[in-house]
Amino acid sequence: MNSILFMILRRLRRPLILIIVSFAVATLGLTLMPGIDDKGQVWHMSIFQAFYVISYTASTIGFGEVPYPFSQAQRLWMTFSIYLTVIPWFYAVGKIVTLLQDVSLREALTAERFAKSVRQLQEPFFILCSYGQSASLLAKILDDKNMRVVIVEKNQDRLNDLALSDKRNTILSLCADAKLPENLIRAGINNPYCSAVVTLTDNDDVNLAVAVSVKLMKPNLKVIARAERADIAANMASFRTDHIINPYELFGDQLAMRVHALGTYILHQWLTGIPGDTLPPPENPPRGNWVVCGYGRFGKSVVENLERENLTTTIIEAMPDLTECATCVVGSGTEAKTLLEADIENACGIVAGTDNDINNLSIVMTAKELNPNLFLIIRKNNRSNSALFKKFRADITMQPTDIIAHECLAHMLTPLLAEFLTLVRNQDNQWANNLITQLVDIVGETVPETWDITIDDKKATAISEYIDTGMIVKIENLLLDPANREKELALVPLLLFRDGNAMLVPELDTPVIMGDRILFCGTYDAKAAMSSYLNNSKSFNYIMNGLEVPDSFVWRLVKSLTAS
């Protein structure tokens, strides 16, 4: 507010000086002009009386000659004062109107209101340092989960789209450059309720600047950043950025999982999906020779992961010198001649991985005509082209925005989920298939909710009190319905984290101790039911021994009379 007040005073400096000088001259002169009172005696106005008369005269309000009719000298001076004060006053009013339309002032006022609203937040929230394709999808998912979001976006058009979108909660937004530390402070990095800062712009340098700024100002605040270049990712890591996301490496890794561990891939996609959605059955990529069109960051990641699975690849690249492609077919892949040179007729699949959506569609259409049995993987760069890609129906459509959003959710909402997914990759495909079968039997085929609980005095008071009395609480006890302990909730324990050690899908008879962190997945109703007894001793006591403890005076009196 100090900067805003300074800006206003600086812009109004000249009209304010003119008003002060004109009012001072007019007021002083009026006190010197002699008047006649009701007794016919000469009198002079006081400073206050003169200032009062000049004030309503200069502002054109008009009031009359008070407290006595003016003398000729006073009327002569008042005529002079009108022209002396009214002109500067109108000049000042014009400047004020101009100031209210000033873009910089309006931006400053908007920024101050935004910062004030963020300071008033009293619940956990996430800061998104953009509102591009990935961030907008992420914001929608978080809003659907009733999580508060604060957005800093440099492009006003994108914020206009945000204002027109359907939202459950108010999403605070500011049109500003997230690279500037003061804008990050306005967005609430110093607010104790800030859970994480997420920067997903398509500019690695911007993401690096945000990550570094946050880690220097708030080292313990979680930062999730997108980085496609190796040098930028290394720089982020040196500042201890918590999670660095490269969508192309993620897709390449997921493609490799589809080849050798389809069950692991399904489990990964299922647990990081949007709760309530139904995932289509994934296609299993065939083994053989693959044609990869485009050898940029995406193409290199695909080739690396395919060759890691002992699959051969033929690369088509239009600019081999820039991409450092030593052995490749030169061309874009949109023409049949280039595809035939790459032996498309004997290939088992093709990857259209250029940064142009229309070219990618043209590549797969031409390739499909030459070899109808091809497995088609196509890269979609822009979400606005979804209708075109949906019409084409490729076997796999890779969209960086979706991959980034799913990966972010795993780290933002349930930190243990990311740990679980990392450990799952070390398991064989049969283990993943068995777990999927168990989850489907209990939770259903829709994407489940995932959440974790910590057994301590703050987040699980009822359980902690029970353990402190020397009683044993097992994981199977946590699965009981607090409304009817004869039934089990539709949830599955996925991970038990204890003393730095992780236990995948722990046995139900495993005792729970203080400090344990447990990852669950299940239905929304099961999650709500569990949260109802974590800090409610009455509900948890009923779960453990089936006894309903009276908690009101009347109920306790009735119980005592019944017992006697």
C-alpha positions in Angstrom: 0.0 0.0 0.0 2.9 2.3 0.6 3.9 2.0 -3.1 0.3 2.6 -4.2 0.0 5.7 -2.0 3.4 7.0 -3.3 2.2 6.4 -6.9 -1.0 8.4 -6.3 0.8 11.3 -4.6 3.4 11.4 -7.4 0.7 11.5 -10.1 -1.3 14.2 -8.3 1.6 16.3 -7.1 1.0 19.2 -9.5 -2.8 19.6 -9.0 -2.4 19.2 -5.2 0.1 22.0 -5.1 -2.1 24.3 -7.2 -5.1 23.5 -5.0 -3.2 24.1 -1.8 -1.7 27.4 -3.0 -5.0 28.7 -4.5 -7.0 27.8 -1.4 -4.3 29.4 0.9 -4.3 32.6 -1.1 -8.1 32.8 -1.3 -8.6 31.9 2.4 -6.0 34.5 3.6 -7.4 37.2 1.4 -10.9 36.6 2.6 -9.8 37.0 6.2 -8.4 40.5 5.3 -11.5 41.7 3.5 -13.7 43.9 5.9 -17.3 43.0 6.4 -20.4 44.4 8.2 -22.1 42.4 11.0 -25.8 42.6 12.0 -25.0 45.6 14.3 -23.4 47.6 11.5 -19.9 47.1 12.9 -16.8 46.1 10.9 -15.7 42.5 11.3 -13.3 40.1 9.8 -13.7 36.4 9.2 -11.6 33.9 11.1 -9.3 31.5 9.3 -11.8 28.7 9.8 -14.8 30.7 8.5 -12.9 31.8 5.5 -11.7 28.3 4.7 -15.3 27.1 5.1 -16.7 29.6 2.6 -13.8 29.0 0.1 -14.3 25.2 0.3 -18.0 25.2 -0.7 -17.4 27.9 -3.3 -14.3 26.3 -4.9 -16.1 22.9 -5.2 -19.1 24.7 -6.9 -21.4 23.4 -4.2 -22.7 26.9 -3.3 -24.2 27.8 0.0 -24.7 31.6 0.4 -23.2 34.5 2.2 -22.6 33.5 5.8 -22.6 34.4 8.7 -23.6 37.9 7.4 -24.2 39.3 4.0 -20.9 40.1 2.3 -19.6 43.6 1.9 -18.5 44.9 -1.6 -14.9 44.2 -0.7 -15.7 40.6 0.3 -17.8 40.0 -2.9 -15.1 41.4 -5.0 -12.6 39.0 -3.4 -14.9 36.1 -3.7 -15.3 36.7 -7.4 -11.5 36.6 -7.7 -11.4 33.5 -5.5 -13.9 31.6 -7.7 -11.6 31.9 -10.8 -8.6 31.3 -8.7 -9.7 28.0 -7.0 -12.3 26.4 -9.3 -9.9 26.1 -12.2 -7.3 24.1 -10.2 -10.1 22.1 -8.6 -11.4 20.9 -11.9 -7.9 20.3 -13.1 -7.4 18.1 -10.0 -10.7 16.2 -10.7 -9.6 15.6 -14.3 -6.2 14.2 -13.1 -8.0 11.9 -10.6 -10.2 10.5 -13.3 -7.1 10.0 -15.5 -5.4 8.4 -12.6 -8.2 5.9 -12.0 -7.8 4.8 -15.6 -4.1 4.4 -15.3 -3.1 0.8 -16.1 -0.2 0.7 -13.7 -2.3 1.9 -10.8 -5.0 -0.5 -11.6 -2.5 -3.3 -11.7 -1.0 -2.2 -8.4 -4.5 -2.1 -6.8 -5.3 -5.5 -8.2 -2.1 -7.0 -7.0 -2.7 -5.6 -3.5 -6.2 -7.0 -3.4 -4.9 -10.3 -4.6 -2.1 -10.4 -1.9 -4.6 -9.5 0.8 -7.0 -12.3 -0.3 -4.1 -14.8 -0.3 -3.0 -13.7 3.2 -6.5 -14.4 4.4 -6.5 -18.0 3.3 -6.8 -20.3 6.3 -6.7 -23.7 4.5 -4.0 -25.6 2.5 -3.5 -24.3 -1.1 -1.2 -24.7 -4.1 0.5 -22.0 -6.2 0.5 -22.6 -9.9 2.9 -20.3 -11.7 1.1 -20.5 -15.0 -2.3 -21.3 -16.5 -1.3 -23.1 -19.7 -2.5 -26.5 -20.9 -1.0 -28.6 -18.1 -1.6 -26.1 -15.3 -5.3 -25.5 -16.4 -5.9 -29.3 -16.3 -4.2 -29.5 -12.9 -6.2 -26.6 -11.6 -9.5 -28.2 -12.7 -8.6 -31.5 -11.0 -7.6 -29.8 -7.8 -10.7 -27.7 -7.8 -12.8 -30.8 -8.3 -11.1 -32.2 -5.2 -12.1 -29.0 -3.3 -8.4 -28.0 -3.0 -7.7 -24.3 -3.1 -5.5 -23.0 -5.9 -3.7 -19.7 -6.4 -2.5 -18.9 -10.0 0.1 -16.4 -11.3 -0.1 -16.1 -15.0 1.5 -13.5 -17.3 -1.0 -13.9 -20.1 -4.3 -12.1 -19.4 -6.2 -14.0 -22.1 -5.5 -17.3 -20.2 -6.9 -15.7 -17.0 -10.0 -14.6 -19.0 -10.5 -18.3 -19.8 -10.1 -19.1 -16.1 -12.8 -16.6 -15.3 -15.2 -18.2 -17.7 -14.6 -21.8 -16.6 -16.8 -23.7 -14.3 -15.3 -23.8 -10.7 -16.4 -25.2 -7.4 -14.3 -22.8 -5.4 -12.9 -19.3 -5.9 -9.6 -19.5 -7.6 -7.4 -16.5 -6.8 -5.4 -15.3 -9.8 -2.9 -12.5 -10.7 -1.7 -11.4 -14.1 2.0 -11.1 -13.4 5.4 -12.6 -14.1 6.0 -15.5 -11.7 9.8 -15.0 -12.2 9.7 -11.9 -10.0 10.2 -12.8 -6.3 7.7 -10.1 -5.2 4.9 -11.8 -7.2 5.7 -15.1 -5.6 5.5 -13.4 -2.2 2.1 -11.9 -3.2 1.0 -15.4 -4.2 1.6 -16.6 -0.7 4.8 -18.6 -0.4 5.2 -17.1 3.1 1.7 -18.2 4.1 2.0 -21.2 6.4 -0.9 -22.9 4.6 1.0 -23.0 1.2 1.5 -26.7 0.4 3.6 -26.4 -2.8 4.6 -24.3 -5.7 4.1 -25.8 -9.2 5.7 -24.2 -12.3 4.8 -25.9 -15.6 5.4 -23.3 -18.2 6.8 -24.4 -21.6 9.8 -22.2 -21.0 12.5 -24.0 -19.0 14.3 -20.8 -18.0 11.1 -19.5 -16.4 10.6 -22.7 -14.5 14.2 -22.6 -13.3 13.9 -19.0 -12.1 10.7 -19.8 -10.2 12.2 -22.9 -8.6 15.4 -21.1 -7.6 13.5 -18.1 -6.2 11.2 -20.3 -4.0 14.1 -22.5 -2.7 16.1 -19.4 -1.8 13.2 -17.7 0.0 11.5 -20.8 1.4 13.9 -23.8 1.4 11.4 -26.2 3.0 8.5 -25.4 0.6 7.8 -28.2 -1.9 8.5 -27.2 -5.5 7.4 -29.2 -8.6 8.9 -27.9 -11.8 8.8 -28.9 -15.5 12.2 -29.2 -17.3 12.8 -30.6 -20.7 16.5 -29.8 -21.0 19.1 -31.8 -19.0 21.2 -28.8 -18.0 18.1 -27.0 -16.6 17.1 -30.1 -14.7 20.6 -30.4 -13.2 20.5 -26.8 -12.2 17.1 -27.3 -10.5 18.4 -30.3 -8.7 21.4 -28.3 -7.4 18.9 -26.1 -5.6 17.1 -29.1 -4.2 13.9 -28.8 -6.3 11.7 -31.5 -4.9 10.3 -33.0 -8.1 11.5 -32.3 -11.7 9.2 -33.5 -14.4 10.2 -34.2 -18.0 7.1 -35.3 -20.0 9.1 -36.9 -22.7 11.1 -39.1 -20.4 7.9 -40.0 -18.5 6.1 -41.1 -21.7 9.2 -43.1 -22.9 9.3 -44.8 -19.5 5.5 -45.5 -19.7 5.8 -46.9 -23.2 8.5 -49.3 -22.0 6.3 -50.3 -19.2 3.5 -51.1 -21.7 5.9 -53.4 -23.6 7.3 -55.4 -20.7 4.9 -54.8 -17.8 1.4 -53.9 -18.9 0.0 -54.5 -15.5 2.4 -52.1 -13.8 1.4 -49.5 -16.4 -2.3 -50.0 -15.8 -1.7 -49.7 -12.0 0.3 -46.5 -12.5 -2.4 -44.9 -14.8 -5.2 -46.0 -12.6 -3.9 -44.6 -9.3 -2.9 -41.3 -10.9 -6.1 -40.8 -12.8 -9.0 -38.5 -11.9 -11.2 -40.2 -9.3 -14.5 -41.4 -10.7 -13.2 -41.8 -14.3 -13.1 -45.1 -16.1 -9.8 -45.8 -17.9 -10.1 -47.5 -21.3 -8.2 -50.8 -21.5 -4.7 -50.1 -22.7 -3.2 -51.5 -25.9 -0.1 -53.7 -25.6 2.6 -52.5 -28.1 3.9 -55.3 -30.3 7.5 -56.4 -30.6 9.4 -55.9 -33.8 10.9 -53.0 -35.7 9.5 -49.5 -35.0 9.6 -46.4 -37.2 10.1 -43.2 -35.2 9.4 -39.9 -36.9 11.1 -37.0 -35.2 14.3 -37.2 -33.2 13.9 -34.3 -30.8 13.6 -34.7 -27.1 10.5 -36.8 -27.4 11.8 -39.0 -30.1 15.1 -39.6 -28.4 13.3 -40.7 -25.2 11.1 -43.1 -27.2 14.0 -44.6 -29.1 16.0 -45.1 -25.9 13.2 -46.9 -24.1 12.2 -49.0 -27.0 15.8 -50.2 -27.5 16.1 -50.8 -23.8 13.3 -53.4 -24.3 15.4 -55.0 -27.2 13.2 -53.5 -29.9 14.8 -52.2 -33.1 14.0 -48.7 -34.4 14.3 -46.8 -37.7 14.4 -43.0 -37.3 13.0 -40.5 -39.7 14.3 -36.9 -39.1 14.0 -33.8 -41.3 17.0 -32.0 -39.7 19.5 -34.7 -38.7 22.3 -32.2 -38.2 20.4 -30.3 -35.5 19.2 -33.4 -33.7 22.5 -35.3 -33.9 21.0 -38.2 -35.6 23.8 -40.2 -37.1 21.8 -43.0 -38.9 18.4 -41.9 -40.0 16.2 -41.5 -43.0 16.1 -37.8 -44.0 12.6 -36.5 -44.3 9.5 -35.4 -42.4 7.6 -38.7 -42.7 4.5 -37.2 -44.2 5.4 -38.4 -47.6 5.1 -42.1 -48.7 8.6 -42.2 -50.3 10.3 -41.5 -47.0 8.2 -44.0 -45.1 8.9 -46.7 -47.7 12.6 -45.9 -47.4 12.3 -46.6 -43.7 10.7 -50.0 -44.5 7.3 -49.1 -43.1 5.8 -52.2 -44.8 7.7 -54.5 -42.5 7.4 -52.4 -39.4 5.2 -53.4 -36.5 4.5 -49.8 -35.3 5.1 -46.1 -35.9 5.6 -43.2 -33.6 4.7 -39.8 -35.0 6.6 -37.6 -32.5 7.1 -34.2 -34.2 6.1 -30.9 -32.6 3.5 -30.3 -35.3 0.1 -31.9 -34.7 -1.0 -31.7 -38.4 2.2 -33.3 -39.5 1.8 -36.1 -36.9 -1.7 -36.8 -38.2 -0.5 -36.8 -41.8 2.3 -39.3 -40.9 0.1 -41.9 -39.3 -2.5 -41.6 -42.0 0.0 -42.2 -44.8 1.7 -45.0 -42.8 -1.7 -46.7 -42.2 -2.3 -46.8 -45.9 1.0 -48.4 -46.6 0.7 -50.9 -43.7 -2.8 -51.3 -42.3 -1.5 -53.5 -39.4 0.7 -50.9 -37.9 0.5 -50.0 -34.2 0.0 -46.3 -34.1 1.5 -43.9 -31.5 0.9 -40.2 -32.1 2.0 -37.2 -30.2 -0.6 -34.5 -29.5 1.0 -31.1 -28.7 -2.1 -28.9 -28.4 -5.2 -29.9 -26.4 -7.3 -27.7 -28.7 -6.8 -30.4 -31.4 -8.4 -33.1 -29.3 -11.3 -33.5 -31.7 -9.0 -34.3 -34.6 -7.1 -36.9 -32.6 -10.3 -38.4 -31.2 -11.6 -38.8 -34.7 -8.4 -40.6 -35.8 -8.3 -43.1 -32.9 -4.7 -44.0 -32.7 -3.6 -46.9 -30.4 -1.8 -44.5 -28.1 -2.1 -40.7 -28.1 0.6 -39.0 -26.1 -0.2 -35.6 -24.7 2.4 -34.0 -22.5 -0.2 -31.9 -20.6 -2.0 -35.0 -19.3 1.2 -36.8 -18.4 2.5 -33.8 -16.5 -0.8 -33.3 -14.7 -1.0 -36.9 -13.6 2.6 -36.9 -12.3 2.0 -33.7 -10.4 -1.1 -35.1 -8.7 0.9 -38.1 -7.4 3.4 -35.7 -5.7 0.9 -33.0 -4.6 -2.1 -34.7 -3.1 -0.6 -37.9 -1.7 3.2 -37.9 -1.3 3.3 -41.5 -0.4 1.6 -42.4 -3.7 4.7 -41.3 -5.6 6.9 -43.5 -3.4 4.5 -46.4 -3.9 4.6 -46.1 -7.7 8.4 -46.0 -7.7 8.5 -49.2 -5.7 5.9 -50.9 -7.9 8.2 -50.6 -10.9 10.6 -52.9 -9.2 7.9 -55.6 -8.9 7.1 -58.1 -11.7 4.0 -57.8 -13.9 2.2 -60.7 -12.2 2.4 -58.9 -8.8 0.8 -55.8 -10.4 -1.9 -57.9 -12.0 -2.8 -59.6 -8.7 -3.0 -56.2 -7.0 -5.2 -54.8 -9.8 -7.6 -57.8 -9.3 -7.8 -57.2 -5.6 -8.5 -53.5 -6.1 -11.2 -54.1 -8.7 -12.9 -56.6 -6.4 -13.0 -54.2 -3.5 -13.0 -50.7 -5.0 -14.5 -51.2 -8.5 -13.3 -50.4 -11.9 -13.4 -46.6 -11.6 -10.4 -44.6 -10.6 -10.2 -44.7 -6.7 -9.4 -42.0 -4.2 -5.9 -42.2 -2.7 -4.9 -40.7 0.6 -2.5 -41.3 3.5 -2.8 -41.1 7.2 -0.1 -40.5 9.9 -0.4 -42.1 13.3 0.4 -39.3 15.7 -1.2 -37.2 18.4 -2.3 -34.5 15.9 -3.6 -36.3 12.8 -4.9 -39.5 14.4 -5.8 -38.6 18.0 -8.2 -41.4 18.7 -5.8 -44.1 17.4 -2.9 -42.6 19.3 -4.9 -42.5 22.6 -5.8 -46.2 22.1 -2.1 -47.2 21.4 -0.9 -45.2 24.4 -3.1 -47.3 26.7 -1.1 -50.4 25.6 -3.8 -51.8 23.3 -2.8 -53.2 20.0 -4.3 -51.7 16.8 -3.9 -53.6 13.6 -4.4 -52.4 10.0 -7.5 -54.6 9.7 -9.1 -52.6 12.5 -8.7 -49.5 10.3 -10.8 -51.1 7.6 -14.0 -51.4 9.7 -17.0 -49.2 9.0 -17.6 -46.8 12.0 -21.3 -47.0 11.3 -21.3 -50.9 11.4 -18.2 -52.7 12.5 -19.5 -55.9 11.0 -18.8 -54.4 7.6 -15.5 -53.4 6.0 -14.9 -50.2 4.1 -14.2 -50.3 0.4 -10.5 -49.5 0.7 -7.1 -51.3 0.4 -3.8 -50.4 2.2 -1.1 -50.0 -0.4 1.9 -48.9 1.5 3.1 -48.8 5.1 6.0 -46.4 5.7 7.8 -47.0 9.1 11.2 -45.7 10.3 12.3 -45.0 6.7 11.3 -48.4 5.5 8.5 -49.1 3.0 6.2 -52.2 3.0 4.2 -52.8 -0.1 0.6 -53.9 0.5 1.1 -54.7 4.2 -0.6 -57.7 5.8 -3.9 -56.8 7.5 -2.8 -58.3 10.8 0.2 -55.9 10.9 0.2 -53.9 14.2 0.2 -50.1 13.9 2.6 -48.1 15.9 3.2 -44.4 16.5 4.8 -42.6 13.6 3.5 -45.0 10.9 2.3 -43.5 7.6 -0.1 -45.6 5.6 -1.3 -45.1 2.0 -4.8 -46.2 1.2 -6.9 -46.3 -1.9 -10.6 -46.7 -2.0 -14.0 -45.1 -2.7 -14.9 -41.5 -1.7 -17.3 -42.8 1.0 -14.6 -45.0 2.5 -12.2 -42.1 2.7 -14.9 -39.9 4.4 -15.7 -42.7 6.8 -12.1 -43.2 7.8 -11.6 -39.5 8.4 -14.7 -39.5 10.7 -13.0 -41.8 13.3 -9.3 -40.8 13.2 -9.9 -38.0 15.8 -13.1 -39.3 17.3 -12.5 -41.5 20.3 -16.2 -42.6 20.5 -16.2 -43.9 16.9 -12.9 -45.6 17.2 -13.8 -47.2 20.5 -16.8 -48.7 18.8 -14.6 -50.0 15.9 -12.2 -51.7 18.4 -14.6 -53.3 20.9 -18.1 -52.7 19.6 -19.1 -50.5 22.6 -20.8 -47.2 22.1 -19.5 -44.8 24.7 -22.2 -42.3 25.9 -21.0 -38.8 25.3 -23.8 -36.6 26.6 -25.1 -36.1 30.2 -28.6 -37.4 29.4 -27.2 -40.4 27.5 -24.7 -41.2 30.3 -27.6 -40.9 32.9 -29.8 -43.3 30.9 -26.9 -45.7 30.6 -26.2 -45.7 34.3 -29.9 -46.2 35.2 -30.2 -49.0 32.7 -27.1 -50.7 34.1 -28.3 -50.4 37.7 
